[in-house]
Amino acid sequence: MEIQHPTSKQPIPENATCVFKGALFDVYQWEQKLYDGSTATFEKLKRPDSVLVFPVLPDGKILLTRQEQPGRAPFIGAAGGRVDTGEDPMTAVKRELLEETGYEASEFTLWQAQHPVSKIDWVIYIFIAKGLRKTAELHLDGGEKITPLPVTLDEFIEIGLSDEFLDRDIVPFLYEAKLYPEKRVALEALFRIN
């Protein structure tokens, strides 16, 4: 499956200069002509893209994760992480799924691909994984504590609408599923095991 990188609504122009290269963020600046004829320095961050994955277990439950990471409150969210240099989103999501859940999947559906913040050149690719088989134990980074959390679709919606849920990009879909029966049916179909 070839995955297209969505175009930013506010791309970094070709004449931008990288003025800072960090461990996670690079800073780009450029001169922009304003409507009154003056110019100003504009700036935008760039960071590696991310992947999230919502695996559907053979019993139909959705596998969330309960996580702890240094410097932040514990949270519930999807398995996922950064797309490493040289990886495409599909390679990254397969790697993250295996590392953070111990599962491999035979089917991946791209649910969403979006730029969550206009001032950062960064895409989050959100997948649903089916056809799971447990092939390994969790292989976590040193800064991660992850506990798998299998939930029903109803539990997923309720957790997703709580303050404890990290992955805010899908919250609108969960609200729609809670409020509109036709949206609930569509969400059920997306996560259904055939």
C-alpha positions as CSV (number, residue, x, y, z in Angstrom):
1,M,0.0,0.0,0.0
2,E,1.5,3.3,-1.1
3,I,0.6,6.1,1.3
4,Q,0.6,9.7,0.0
5,H,2.0,12.4,2.3
6,P,-0.8,15.0,2.7
7,T,0.1,18.5,1.6
8,S,0.4,21.1,4.3
9,K,-2.0,24.0,4.1
10,Q,0.9,26.2,5.2
11,P,4.0,24.6,3.7
12,I,7.6,25.7,4.4
13,P,8.6,27.7,1.3
14,E,11.6,26.7,-0.8
15,N,13.5,29.9,0.2
16,A,13.3,29.0,3.9
17,T,16.5,28.4,5.8
18,C,17.0,25.9,8.6
19,V,18.3,28.0,11.5
20,F,18.2,25.3,14.1
21,K,18.5,21.5,13.9
22,G,17.4,19.8,17.1
23,A,17.0,16.3,18.3
24,L,13.3,16.3,17.4
25,F,12.5,19.7,15.9
26,D,14.2,21.8,13.2
27,V,13.3,25.5,12.9
28,Y,12.9,27.1,9.5
29,Q,12.7,30.9,8.9
30,W,12.0,33.0,5.8
31,E,11.2,36.6,4.9
32,Q,7.6,37.2,4.0
33,K,6.3,40.2,2.2
34,L,3.2,41.5,4.0
35,Y,0.1,43.2,2.5
36,D,1.3,46.7,3.4
37,G,4.6,46.2,1.5
38,S,6.8,45.6,4.6
39,T,8.5,42.3,5.4
40,A,8.6,40.1,8.4
41,T,10.4,36.9,9.5
42,F,8.1,33.9,9.5
43,E,9.0,30.6,11.1
44,K,7.8,27.0,11.1
45,L,9.0,23.8,12.8
46,K,9.6,20.5,11.1
47,R,9.7,17.2,12.8
48,P,9.5,13.5,11.8
49,D,6.1,12.2,11.1
50,S,4.3,9.8,13.5
51,V,2.2,6.7,13.2
52,L,-0.6,5.5,15.5
53,V,-2.3,2.1,15.3
54,F,-5.5,0.7,16.7
55,P,-5.2,-3.1,16.5
56,V,-8.4,-5.2,16.5
57,L,-7.9,-8.5,18.4
58,P,-9.4,-11.7,17.1
59,D,-12.2,-11.4,19.6
60,G,-13.1,-8.0,18.2
61,K,-11.7,-5.9,21.1
62,I,-9.6,-2.9,20.3
63,L,-6.1,-2.9,21.8
64,L,-5.3,0.4,23.5
65,T,-2.3,1.0,25.6
66,R,-1.9,2.4,29.1
67,Q,1.4,4.3,29.1
68,E,3.9,6.1,31.3
69,Q,6.7,8.3,29.9
70,P,9.1,10.5,31.7
71,G,7.9,14.1,32.3
72,R,4.2,13.5,31.6
73,A,1.2,12.1,33.5
74,P,0.2,8.5,32.7
75,F,-2.2,8.2,29.8
76,I,-4.2,5.8,27.6
77,G,-3.6,5.9,23.8
78,A,-2.8,4.0,20.7
79,A,0.4,2.1,20.1
80,G,2.7,4.2,17.9
81,G,5.6,6.5,17.6
82,R,8.0,8.3,15.3
83,V,8.7,7.4,11.7
84,D,12.4,6.8,11.7
85,T,14.8,8.2,9.1
86,G,14.5,6.1,5.9
87,E,11.2,4.5,6.9
88,D,7.8,5.0,5.2
89,P,4.7,5.1,7.3
90,M,3.7,1.5,6.7
91,T,7.1,0.2,7.8
92,A,6.9,2.4,10.9
93,V,3.4,1.3,11.9
94,K,4.4,-2.4,11.5
95,R,7.5,-1.8,13.7
96,E,5.6,0.2,16.3
97,L,2.8,-2.4,16.5
98,L,5.3,-5.2,17.1
99,E,7.4,-3.3,19.6
100,E,4.5,-1.9,21.7
101,T,2.1,-4.8,21.5
102,G,4.0,-7.9,20.4
103,Y,1.5,-8.4,17.5
104,E,1.9,-8.5,13.8
105,A,-1.1,-7.9,11.5
106,S,-2.0,-9.1,8.0
107,E,-4.2,-6.1,7.2
108,F,-3.7,-2.4,7.7
109,T,-6.3,0.3,6.9
110,L,-5.2,4.0,6.8
111,W,-7.9,5.7,8.9
112,Q,-6.5,9.3,8.8
113,A,-3.4,11.2,7.7
114,Q,-3.3,14.8,8.8
115,H,-1.2,17.7,9.8
116,P,-2.4,18.3,13.4
117,V,-0.7,21.7,13.8
118,S,-0.4,24.3,11.1
119,K,2.9,25.7,12.4
120,I,4.7,22.3,12.4
121,D,5.5,20.4,9.3
122,W,4.4,17.0,10.7
123,V,1.9,14.3,9.7
124,I,0.2,11.8,11.9
125,Y,-0.8,8.6,10.1
126,I,-3.5,6.7,12.0
127,F,-4.1,3.0,11.1
128,I,-6.4,0.2,12.1
129,A,-4.7,-3.2,12.1
130,K,-6.6,-6.6,11.7
131,G,-5.6,-10.2,11.3
132,L,-3.4,-10.1,14.4
133,R,-1.1,-12.8,15.7
134,K,1.0,-12.6,18.8
135,T,4.6,-13.2,17.7
136,A,6.8,-11.4,20.3
137,E,7.0,-9.9,23.7
138,L,6.9,-6.1,24.1
139,H,10.2,-4.4,23.1
140,L,10.0,-1.0,24.6
141,D,12.2,2.1,24.5
142,G,13.9,2.9,27.8
143,G,11.5,5.8,28.3
144,E,8.3,3.8,28.0
145,K,6.2,1.7,30.3
146,I,3.3,0.2,28.3
147,T,0.5,-2.1,29.4
148,P,-1.9,-3.5,26.7
149,L,-5.5,-2.5,27.4
150,P,-8.1,-4.5,25.3
151,V,-11.4,-2.7,25.2
152,T,-14.8,-3.0,23.5
153,L,-15.9,-0.3,21.0
154,D,-18.2,1.2,23.7
155,E,-15.3,1.4,26.2
156,F,-13.0,2.8,23.4
157,I,-15.5,5.6,22.8
158,E,-15.8,6.4,26.5
159,I,-12.0,6.3,27.1
160,G,-11.4,8.3,24.0
161,L,-13.7,11.1,25.3
162,S,-11.9,11.2,28.7
163,D,-9.1,13.5,29.7
164,E,-6.9,10.4,30.2
165,F,-6.9,9.7,26.4
166,L,-3.8,11.2,24.6
167,D,-4.6,10.8,20.9
168,R,-6.9,13.8,20.5
169,D,-6.9,13.7,16.7
170,I,-9.6,11.0,16.6
171,V,-11.8,12.5,19.3
172,P,-14.2,14.2,16.8
173,F,-14.9,10.7,15.2
174,L,-15.7,9.3,18.7
175,Y,-18.0,12.2,19.5
176,E,-19.8,11.7,16.2
177,A,-20.2,8.0,16.9
178,K,-21.6,8.8,20.3
179,L,-24.1,11.4,19.0
180,Y,-25.1,10.1,15.5
181,P,-26.4,6.5,15.0
182,E,-25.1,6.5,11.3
183,K,-21.6,7.5,12.4
184,R,-21.7,4.8,15.1
185,V,-22.5,2.2,12.4
186,A,-19.7,3.5,10.2
187,L,-17.2,3.3,13.2
188,E,-18.4,-0.2,14.0
189,A,-17.8,-1.2,10.3
190,L,-14.3,0.2,10.4
191,F,-13.3,-1.9,13.4
192,R,-15.3,-5.0,12.5
193,I,-13.5,-8.3,12.0
194,N,-14.8,-9.8,8.8
